[in-house]
Amino acid sequence: MDAGYGNNTSFLQELENRKLKYIGGLAKNRKVIIQKTVDETEEIRVDNLAKALPVEAFTKIQLSLERPRTVWVAIQFVELSKCTGKKVMAIVMNAETFDTATEIDYLIGNVDVSTATKEWIVKTYSLINWVEVFYREAKGWLGLNEYQVRDEISLKRHFIMVFCAYTFILWHTLTGGLRRQWANKPLNTFNDALEAFRTAISFRFVKWLNQNWDVFSAYKASLGLVWA
């Protein structure tokens, strides 16, 4: 989840009440509680905590993304006020030291300590990019945010229709169905596959229309409208 949600204590509490595991972003001014000694704790901003860590606390990790990225990661175990139990916090920088880094991300999660290694946390959180890819395609090409309804059930129906259309196009992209029948070029992107599908539907509709003009005319006449 994005940083705005990681800063929302009530939201984190609700996730934990539902026994859900999460990794979320934190704003740099978020305060966490660290264990200084056996008997002493300190509440500190996460950016000040990162600044105080030695260089040796950070490990270099290579992320295999569309654009490969190298990051330096340190892990701390912290607590949040109003939340129970220790959380794992990762500090992710695009340089070896805090002073030279131009991008610093703070991540927090309630994942088991045995699972939450530095590499696992950053690679798992990097998958959030695919959520953004989905929203870009669903909003840009399938009208996810272009509903004209307000009640809850109508909104859910709209979302379900978009999800089904997205899954349908993605399935054809992965299996090559549209490529075999409707394209003489590779369909490498979601937009390419959608355009091939639209072309196929247009072709089939025009073919049907030419063979069923009487049905179309009767339908148009019954409505009293010029339909296009």
C-alpha positions as CSV (number, residue, x, y, z in Angstrom):
1,M,0.0,0.0,0.0
2,D,1.1,3.6,-0.7
3,A,2.5,5.9,1.9
4,G,-0.8,7.6,2.8
5,Y,-2.1,4.3,4.0
6,G,1.0,3.4,6.0
7,N,0.6,6.6,8.0
8,N,-3.0,5.8,8.8
9,T,-2.9,4.0,12.2
10,S,-6.6,3.2,12.2
11,F,-6.2,1.5,8.8
12,L,-3.2,-0.5,10.0
13,Q,-5.2,-1.6,13.1
14,E,-8.1,-2.7,11.0
15,L,-5.7,-4.8,8.8
16,E,-4.3,-6.5,11.9
17,N,-7.7,-7.1,13.4
18,R,-8.5,-9.1,10.2
19,K,-5.2,-11.0,10.6
20,L,-3.8,-9.6,7.3
21,K,-0.1,-9.1,6.5
22,Y,0.9,-5.8,4.9
23,I,3.8,-3.7,3.7
24,G,3.2,0.0,3.4
25,G,5.0,3.2,2.8
26,L,5.7,5.8,5.5
27,A,6.2,9.5,5.3
28,K,9.5,10.7,6.4
29,N,8.0,12.6,9.4
30,R,6.2,9.5,10.8
31,K,7.4,8.8,14.3
32,V,8.2,5.3,15.5
33,I,9.3,3.8,18.8
34,I,12.7,2.1,19.0
35,Q,14.3,0.2,21.8
36,K,17.5,2.0,22.8
37,T,18.4,-0.2,25.8
38,V,16.7,-3.0,27.7
39,D,14.7,-0.5,29.8
40,E,14.6,2.6,27.5
41,T,12.6,3.4,24.4
42,E,12.7,6.5,22.2
43,E,10.1,8.0,19.8
44,I,11.9,9.3,16.7
45,R,11.1,10.4,13.2
46,V,12.0,7.8,10.6
47,D,14.2,10.1,8.6
48,N,16.2,11.0,11.7
49,L,16.5,7.2,12.5
50,A,17.8,6.6,9.0
51,K,20.3,9.4,9.3
52,A,21.7,8.0,12.5
53,L,22.3,4.5,11.1
54,P,25.9,3.6,10.1
55,V,26.8,2.8,6.5
56,E,27.3,-0.9,7.5
57,A,23.6,-1.2,8.3
58,F,22.7,-1.0,4.6
59,T,22.9,-3.8,2.1
60,K,23.2,-3.3,-1.6
61,I,20.4,-5.0,-3.5
62,Q,19.7,-5.2,-7.3
63,L,16.0,-5.0,-8.3
64,S,15.1,-6.8,-11.6
65,L,12.4,-4.4,-12.8
66,E,11.6,-3.2,-16.3
67,R,14.3,-0.7,-15.6
68,P,16.8,-2.5,-13.3
69,R,17.5,-0.5,-10.1
70,T,20.1,-0.7,-7.4
71,V,19.1,0.2,-3.8
72,W,20.6,0.1,-0.4
73,V,18.4,-1.3,2.4
74,A,18.5,-1.3,6.2
75,I,16.0,-3.0,8.5
76,Q,14.9,-1.8,12.0
77,F,12.3,-3.3,14.3
78,V,10.1,-0.6,15.7
79,E,6.7,0.0,17.3
80,L,3.9,2.4,16.5
81,S,1.9,4.2,19.0
82,K,-1.6,2.8,19.3
83,C,-0.6,-0.4,17.5
84,T,0.5,-3.6,19.3
85,G,3.6,-5.6,18.6
86,K,6.8,-4.9,16.8
87,K,6.9,-4.0,13.1
88,V,9.7,-4.4,10.6
89,M,10.7,-1.1,9.0
90,A,12.9,-0.9,5.9
91,I,14.8,2.1,4.8
92,V,15.4,2.0,1.1
93,M,17.9,4.5,-0.6
94,N,19.2,5.0,-4.1
95,A,22.7,5.6,-2.8
96,E,25.1,4.1,-0.3
97,T,24.8,6.9,2.3
98,F,21.9,9.0,3.6
99,D,23.6,12.3,2.6
100,T,24.2,11.3,-1.0
101,A,20.8,9.6,-1.6
102,T,18.2,11.5,-3.7
103,E,15.4,9.0,-3.2
104,I,14.6,7.5,0.2
105,D,11.6,5.3,0.9
106,Y,10.4,4.1,4.3
107,L,8.5,0.9,4.4
108,I,6.7,-0.8,7.3
109,G,5.1,-4.2,7.7
110,N,3.8,-6.8,10.1
111,V,5.4,-9.7,8.2
112,D,7.1,-12.5,10.2
113,V,10.7,-11.8,11.1
114,S,11.8,-15.0,9.4
115,T,10.3,-13.8,6.1
116,A,11.1,-10.1,6.3
117,T,14.6,-10.1,4.9
118,K,15.9,-6.9,3.3
119,E,15.8,-8.4,-0.2
120,W,12.3,-9.9,0.3
121,I,10.8,-6.6,1.5
122,V,12.0,-4.4,-1.4
123,K,11.3,-7.0,-4.1
124,T,7.8,-7.6,-2.7
125,Y,7.0,-3.9,-2.4
126,S,8.3,-3.3,-5.9
127,L,5.3,-5.4,-7.1
128,I,3.1,-2.4,-6.3
129,N,4.1,-1.1,-9.7
130,W,1.9,-3.7,-11.3
131,V,-1.1,-2.3,-9.4
132,E,-0.3,1.1,-11.0
133,V,0.0,-0.5,-14.4
134,F,-3.5,-2.0,-14.0
135,Y,-5.1,1.3,-12.9
136,R,-3.4,3.1,-15.9
137,E,-4.8,0.6,-18.3
138,A,-8.2,0.2,-16.7
139,K,-8.7,3.9,-16.4
140,G,-7.1,4.9,-19.6
141,W,-8.6,2.3,-21.9
142,L,-11.6,0.7,-20.2
143,G,-13.3,3.6,-18.4
144,L,-12.8,2.4,-14.8
145,N,-13.3,6.0,-13.6
146,E,-15.9,7.0,-16.1
147,Y,-19.0,5.8,-14.3
148,Q,-22.2,7.9,-14.1
149,V,-23.8,6.1,-11.2
150,R,-23.7,6.8,-7.4
151,D,-25.3,3.9,-5.5
152,E,-23.0,1.1,-4.2
153,I,-24.4,-1.8,-6.2
154,S,-24.2,0.1,-9.5
155,L,-20.6,1.0,-8.8
156,K,-19.8,-2.6,-8.0
157,R,-21.4,-3.7,-11.3
158,H,-19.4,-1.2,-13.2
159,F,-16.1,-2.2,-11.6
160,I,-16.9,-5.9,-12.2
161,M,-17.5,-5.3,-15.9
162,V,-14.2,-3.4,-16.2
163,F,-12.4,-6.2,-14.3
164,C,-13.9,-8.8,-16.6
165,A,-13.0,-6.9,-19.7
166,Y,-9.4,-6.4,-18.4
167,T,-9.1,-10.1,-17.6
168,F,-10.5,-11.0,-21.0
169,I,-8.0,-8.8,-22.9
170,L,-5.1,-9.9,-20.7
171,W,-5.9,-13.6,-21.3
172,H,-6.0,-13.1,-25.0
173,T,-2.7,-11.2,-24.9
174,L,-1.0,-14.0,-22.9
175,T,-2.5,-16.9,-25.0
176,G,-2.0,-15.3,-28.4
177,G,-5.7,-15.7,-29.3
178,L,-6.1,-12.2,-30.9
179,R,-2.7,-12.5,-32.5
180,R,-3.6,-15.7,-34.4
181,Q,-6.9,-14.3,-35.8
182,W,-6.8,-10.6,-36.0
183,A,-3.2,-9.2,-36.3
184,N,-0.2,-9.5,-38.6
185,K,2.0,-7.9,-36.0
186,P,3.0,-8.7,-32.4
187,L,0.6,-7.5,-29.7
188,N,3.1,-6.6,-27.0
189,T,1.0,-4.2,-25.0
190,F,-2.4,-4.1,-23.5
191,N,-3.3,-1.2,-25.8
192,D,-2.2,-3.3,-28.9
193,A,-4.4,-6.2,-27.8
194,L,-7.4,-4.0,-27.1
195,E,-7.1,-2.3,-30.5
196,A,-7.0,-5.7,-32.2
197,F,-10.1,-6.8,-30.2
198,R,-12.0,-3.6,-31.2
199,T,-11.1,-4.2,-34.8
200,A,-12.3,-7.8,-34.6
201,I,-15.6,-6.7,-33.0
202,S,-16.1,-3.9,-35.6
203,F,-15.5,-6.4,-38.4
204,R,-17.9,-8.9,-37.0
205,F,-20.6,-6.3,-36.4
206,V,-20.4,-4.9,-39.9
207,K,-20.6,-8.4,-41.3
208,W,-23.7,-9.1,-39.2
209,L,-25.2,-5.8,-40.2
210,N,-24.8,-6.5,-43.9
211,Q,-26.6,-9.9,-43.4
212,N,-29.3,-8.6,-41.0
213,W,-30.3,-5.2,-42.3
214,D,-34.0,-5.9,-41.8
215,V,-33.4,-6.8,-38.1
216,F,-31.5,-3.6,-37.6
217,S,-34.1,-1.5,-39.4
218,A,-36.9,-3.0,-37.4
219,Y,-35.0,-2.3,-34.2
220,K,-34.3,1.3,-35.2
221,A,-37.9,1.8,-36.2
222,S,-39.3,0.5,-32.9
223,L,-37.2,3.0,-31.0
224,G,-38.0,5.9,-33.3
225,L,-34.4,6.9,-33.2
226,V,-31.5,7.2,-35.6
227,W,-29.1,4.7,-34.0
228,A,-25.3,4.9,-34.6
